[in-house]
Amino acid sequence: MNIVHKQSHSSGDTLEILSFHLNGQEFCVRTTAIREIRGWDAATPIPHSPAEVMGVMNLRGTVIPIIDLSLKLGMKSTVPTERSAIVVAEINETSMGLIVDSVSDILTIDAGLLQPVPDMNVPGGTSYSDGIIAQDSGMICFLNLERMFEASGLENLAA
């Protein structure tokens, strides 16, 4: 990935991002919400939980929900492998683990590289994204975790 070297001189503002893969696509989030990145470990299922909740895990004495980010984004479910990771984040005052296929990098990019998501007239279709970063190798979707998990009710699964 070359976005560190593709600095624009237009804005001067930078963003620190964590990039990762889901179902063959690249996504990124701001690092400000990220607490740690862990290797895959099976979650304990919770009966009658939403489909995107794989279960819960004990993180140093705190029980946190583990979310299948692919399902939350309307994609096919993640099948965890040895390359999968759990990105532990603090989102809207709730700690949770997000399953991703693999973590790519932590990068600092020029905010001017972030382009708006085209309006596709789909209800709620672009509300999870802050924009797109166009690269020679493809597009990176910049996710907004706070909007994605607004009023999700997941705080009831955490203890």
Secondary structure, 3 states (H helix, E strand, C coil): CCCCCCCCCCCCCEEEEEEEEECCEEEEEEHHHEEEEEECCCCECCCCCCCCEEEEEEECCEEEEEEEHHHHCCCCCCCCCCCCEEEEEEECCEEEEEEECEEEEEEEEEHHHEECCCCCCCCCCCCCEEEEEEECCEEEEEECHHHHCCCCCHHHCCC
